[in-house]
């Protein structure tokens, strides 16, 4: 307030100074308003408030934490996308395995039923066909039955392996969905923190000396 008043008094004094060649006062003389201007008082703008060192420290620390979280979220998102791509690629492969297994089991059942029927036909011929013919039929039946055994064994192994892989895939899907939920919540939380920082710290003035001092503090603490 004092600075403002001093500036106003000085301006008023300037306005009444007369030229050197007209020092004699003449009350009747006309005053030319164009040559009798009074300077506008100079009003200094109030200094912009700077953040305190403690406030700046909080903002800088929050910014560091937000940047670290942004990197962590990005890494988590990258890992999630990689797993998502793998799951999408593996799903049709697992589906084809299931379809092939179902087709093989169905075919084995049909072949087994046909073999049983063939065996019944051989039994029906017992006593009617000669020994050579019966032996030929029985050998043929046994050959077919013997050939079916490894198919059944292979199908059972394939089925067991498929069940294990299918359960593992389902567990990965469940875990993947959980990661998706965690990632979504983490992104929301990070965005809220970023918004809070913008509201509290963005575009606020501070003393560079305070910034330098705080950076030294952080560097010392990191050792």
C-alpha positions as CSV (number, residue, x, y, z in Angstrom):
1,X,0.0,0.0,0.0
2,X,2.8,2.4,0.8
3,X,4.5,1.7,-2.5
4,X,1.2,2.5,-4.3
5,X,0.8,5.8,-2.5
6,X,4.4,6.9,-3.1
7,X,4.0,6.3,-6.8
8,X,0.8,8.3,-6.9
9,X,2.4,11.3,-5.1
10,X,5.4,11.3,-7.5
11,X,3.1,11.3,-10.5
12,X,1.2,14.3,-9.1
13,X,4.3,16.2,-8.6
14,X,5.4,15.7,-12.1
15,X,2.2,17.1,-13.3
16,X,2.7,20.5,-11.8
17,X,6.3,21.1,-12.9
18,X,6.4,24.0,-15.3
19,X,8.9,24.6,-18.1
20,X,12.1,26.6,-17.4
21,X,11.1,29.5,-19.6
22,X,7.7,30.0,-17.8
23,X,8.6,30.0,-14.1
24,X,6.4,33.1,-13.4
25,X,3.0,32.2,-12.1
26,X,0.2,33.7,-14.1
27,X,-3.3,32.9,-12.7
28,X,-5.0,34.3,-15.8
29,X,-3.0,32.2,-18.2
30,X,-4.9,29.5,-20.0
31,X,-3.8,25.9,-19.5
32,X,-3.6,23.7,-22.5
33,X,-4.9,20.4,-21.3
34,X,-2.9,18.6,-24.0
35,X,0.4,19.8,-22.4
36,X,-0.7,19.4,-18.8
37,X,-1.0,15.6,-18.6
38,X,-0.6,13.7,-15.4
39,X,1.1,10.4,-15.6
40,X,-0.9,7.3,-14.6
41,X,0.3,5.9,-11.3
42,X,2.4,2.7,-11.7
43,X,0.8,-0.1,-9.8
44,X,3.1,-3.1,-9.2
45,X,1.4,-6.4,-9.8
46,X,1.3,-8.6,-6.7
47,X,4.0,-11.3,-6.7
48,X,2.6,-14.7,-7.8
49,X,2.6,-17.1,-4.8
50,X,5.1,-19.8,-5.1
51,X,4.7,-23.3,-3.7
52,X,6.5,-24.0,-0.5
53,X,9.3,-26.5,-0.5
54,X,7.2,-29.0,1.3
55,X,4.4,-28.6,-1.2
56,X,6.8,-28.9,-4.1
57,X,8.3,-32.0,-2.5
58,X,4.9,-33.6,-2.2
59,X,4.2,-32.8,-5.9
60,X,7.5,-34.1,-7.1
61,X,7.2,-37.3,-5.1
62,X,3.7,-37.8,-6.4
63,X,4.9,-37.2,-10.0
64,X,7.6,-39.8,-9.5
65,X,5.2,-42.3,-8.2
66,X,2.7,-41.7,-11.0
67,X,5.5,-42.1,-13.6
68,X,6.6,-45.3,-12.0
69,X,3.0,-46.6,-11.9
70,X,2.5,-45.6,-15.5
71,X,5.5,-47.8,-16.5
72,X,4.2,-50.7,-14.3
73,X,0.7,-50.4,-15.8
74,X,2.3,-50.4,-19.3
75,X,4.3,-53.5,-18.6
76,X,1.2,-55.2,-17.1
77,X,-0.8,-54.3,-20.2
78,X,1.9,-55.6,-22.5
79,X,2.0,-58.9,-20.6
80,X,-1.8,-59.1,-20.7
81,X,-1.9,-58.5,-24.4
82,X,0.8,-61.1,-25.1
83,X,-1.1,-63.8,-23.1
84,X,-4.3,-62.8,-24.8
85,X,-2.7,-63.3,-28.2
86,X,-1.4,-66.7,-27.1
87,X,-4.8,-67.8,-25.8
88,X,-6.5,-66.7,-29.0
89,X,-4.0,-68.8,-31.0
90,X,-4.2,-71.9,-28.8
91,X,-8.0,-72.0,-28.5
92,X,-8.7,-73.2,-32.1
93,X,-5.9,-75.7,-31.9
94,X,-7.5,-77.1,-28.7
95,X,-10.9,-77.1,-30.4
96,X,-9.5,-79.1,-33.4
97,X,-8.0,-81.6,-31.0
98,X,-11.4,-82.0,-29.3
99,X,-13.1,-82.5,-32.6
100,X,-10.6,-85.0,-33.8
101,X,-10.8,-86.9,-30.6
102,X,-14.6,-87.0,-30.7
103,X,-14.4,-88.2,-34.3
104,X,-11.9,-90.9,-33.5
105,X,-13.8,-92.2,-30.5
106,X,-17.0,-92.2,-32.5
107,X,-15.3,-94.2,-35.3
108,X,-13.8,-96.7,-32.8
109,X,-17.2,-97.3,-31.2
110,X,-18.7,-97.9,-34.7
111,X,-15.8,-100.2,-35.6
112,X,-16.2,-102.1,-32.3
113,X,-19.9,-102.5,-32.8
114,X,-19.2,-103.8,-36.3
115,X,-16.6,-106.2,-34.9
116,X,-19.0,-107.5,-32.2
117,X,-21.6,-108.1,-34.9
118,X,-19.0,-109.9,-37.0
119,X,-18.2,-112.1,-34.1
120,X,-21.8,-113.0,-33.6
121,X,-22.0,-113.9,-37.3
122,X,-19.0,-116.2,-36.9
123,X,-20.6,-117.8,-33.9
124,X,-23.8,-118.4,-35.9
125,X,-21.8,-120.3,-38.5
126,X,-20.3,-122.6,-35.9
127,X,-21.1,-126.2,-36.8
128,X,-22.3,-125.1,-40.3
129,X,-19.0,-124.1,-41.8
130,X,-16.0,-126.4,-42.2
131,X,-13.0,-126.1,-39.9
132,X,-10.8,-124.3,-42.4
133,X,-13.5,-121.7,-43.1
134,X,-14.1,-121.2,-39.3
135,X,-10.4,-120.9,-38.6
136,X,-10.1,-118.3,-41.4
137,X,-13.0,-116.3,-40.0
138,X,-11.7,-116.5,-36.4
139,X,-8.2,-115.4,-37.5
140,X,-9.8,-112.5,-39.3
141,X,-11.8,-111.6,-36.3
142,X,-8.8,-111.8,-34.0
143,X,-6.7,-109.7,-36.4
144,X,-9.4,-107.0,-36.4
145,X,-9.7,-107.1,-32.6
146,X,-5.9,-106.9,-32.2
147,X,-5.7,-103.9,-34.6
148,X,-8.4,-102.1,-32.6
149,X,-6.5,-102.4,-29.2
150,X,-3.8,-99.8,-30.0
151,X,-6.4,-97.5,-31.5
152,X,-8.4,-97.6,-28.3
153,X,-5.2,-97.2,-26.2
154,X,-4.1,-94.2,-28.3
155,X,-7.6,-92.6,-28.1
156,X,-7.6,-93.0,-24.3
157,X,-4.1,-91.4,-24.1
158,X,-5.2,-88.6,-26.3
159,X,-8.3,-88.1,-24.3
160,X,-6.3,-88.0,-21.0
161,X,-3.9,-85.5,-22.5
162,X,-6.7,-83.4,-23.9
163,X,-8.4,-83.3,-20.5
164,X,-5.2,-82.1,-18.8
165,X,-4.5,-79.5,-21.5
166,X,-8.1,-78.3,-21.4
167,X,-8.2,-77.9,-17.7
168,X,-4.9,-76.0,-17.9
169,X,-6.3,-73.8,-20.6
170,X,-9.4,-73.1,-18.6
171,X,-7.3,-72.1,-15.6
172,X,-5.3,-69.8,-17.8
173,X,-8.5,-68.2,-19.1
174,X,-9.8,-67.7,-15.6
175,X,-6.4,-66.2,-14.5
176,X,-6.4,-64.0,-17.6
177,X,-9.8,-62.6,-16.9
178,X,-8.8,-61.9,-13.4
179,X,-5.7,-60.0,-14.7
180,X,-8.0,-58.0,-17.0
181,X,-10.1,-56.9,-14.0
182,X,-7.1,-56.0,-12.0
183,X,-5.6,-54.1,-14.9
184,X,-8.8,-52.2,-15.5
185,X,-9.0,-51.2,-11.8
186,X,-5.3,-50.3,-11.8
187,X,-5.7,-48.1,-14.8
188,X,-8.7,-46.3,-13.3
189,X,-6.7,-45.7,-10.0
190,X,-3.7,-44.4,-12.0
191,X,-5.9,-42.0,-14.0
192,X,-7.5,-40.7,-10.8
193,X,-4.0,-40.2,-9.3
194,X,-2.9,-38.3,-12.4
195,X,-6.0,-36.1,-12.3
196,X,-5.4,-35.4,-8.6
197,X,-1.8,-34.4,-9.4
198,X,-3.0,-32.0,-12.2
199,X,-5.5,-30.4,-9.8
200,X,-2.9,-30.0,-7.0
201,X,0.4,-29.4,-8.8
202,X,0.1,-28.6,-12.5
203,X,1.0,-25.1,-13.7
204,X,2.0,-23.9,-10.3
205,X,5.1,-21.8,-9.8
206,X,7.9,-22.8,-7.5
207,X,11.4,-21.8,-6.7
208,X,14.1,-23.6,-8.8
209,X,16.4,-23.6,-5.8
210,X,13.8,-25.7,-3.9
211,X,13.6,-28.1,-6.9
212,X,17.4,-28.5,-6.9
213,X,17.4,-29.1,-3.2
214,X,14.6,-31.7,-3.3
215,X,16.3,-33.6,-6.2
216,X,19.4,-33.9,-4.1
217,X,17.3,-35.2,-1.3
218,X,15.7,-37.8,-3.6
219,X,19.1,-38.8,-5.0
220,X,20.6,-39.3,-1.5
221,X,17.6,-41.3,-0.4
222,X,17.9,-43.6,-3.4
223,X,21.5,-44.6,-2.5
